[in-house]
Amino acid sequence: MLPAADLLTCGEATEEALRDHPRPWALHLSTHGDYEEPPQDDREWDEPLLRSRVLLAYANLDPEAGHLTALEASGLDL
């Protein structure tokens, strides 16, 4: 349907690839996401955009590299 589309699968679908890709006409993410409930006594977790995230390639190996938080996504040049 979109012959000129860039398809990133498996290990190619990284946070860095999303950030470095030029402004897309359309962006479709077919992935998993999660949301962490804030601990009752932890003020660091007051920002809900840091608790919502999509899980990208290598998320199960490196939580920092494989998670794109909603806050980080809001800074992408879309």
C-alpha positions in Angstrom: 0.0 0.0 0.0 2.9 2.3 0.7 5.7 1.3 -1.6 8.0 4.1 -0.5 7.6 3.3 3.2 10.6 2.6 5.4 9.9 -0.6 7.3 11.9 -1.2 10.4 11.5 -4.6 11.9 13.1 -6.6 14.7 16.5 -5.1 15.7 16.1 -2.2 13.3 13.2 -0.7 15.3 15.2 1.2 17.9 14.7 4.4 19.7 17.7 5.8 17.8 16.2 4.9 14.5 13.0 6.7 15.4 14.9 9.8 16.5 17.2 9.9 13.5 14.6 9.3 10.9 13.6 12.4 8.9 10.2 13.8 9.5 7.8 11.1 8.3 4.6 11.8 6.4 3.0 9.0 8.5 4.2 7.0 11.4 2.8 3.6 12.4 4.1 1.8 15.5 3.1 -1.8 15.9 4.6 -2.7 19.2 3.8 -3.2 22.9 3.6 -0.5 25.5 3.3 -0.3 29.2 2.5 2.1 32.1 4.0 2.0 35.5 1.9 2.9 38.5 3.8 5.4 40.6 5.0 4.2 44.0 3.0 5.9 46.8 6.0 7.4 48.5 8.2 8.3 45.4 8.0 11.9 44.2 10.4 11.2 41.3 7.5 9.4 39.5 5.2 12.5 39.5 5.5 12.9 35.7 3.1 10.5 34.0 4.8 11.0 30.6 7.8 9.2 32.1 5.7 6.2 33.1 4.0 5.7 29.7 6.2 4.1 27.1 6.4 2.0 24.0 8.7 -1.0 24.0 11.0 -1.2 21.0 13.8 -3.5 19.9 16.0 -4.8 22.7 13.6 -3.6 25.4 14.0 -6.9 27.2 17.8 -6.5 27.1 18.3 -2.9 27.9 15.5 -0.9 29.5 17.1 2.4 28.7 17.7 1.7 25.0 14.5 -0.2 24.3 11.9 2.1 25.9 10.6 5.3 24.4 8.7 7.2 27.0 5.8 9.5 26.1 8.0 12.4 27.2 10.7 11.4 24.7 8.1 10.8 22.0 6.7 14.3 22.5 10.2 15.6 21.5 10.3 13.7 18.2 10.2 15.8 15.0 6.9 14.5 13.7 
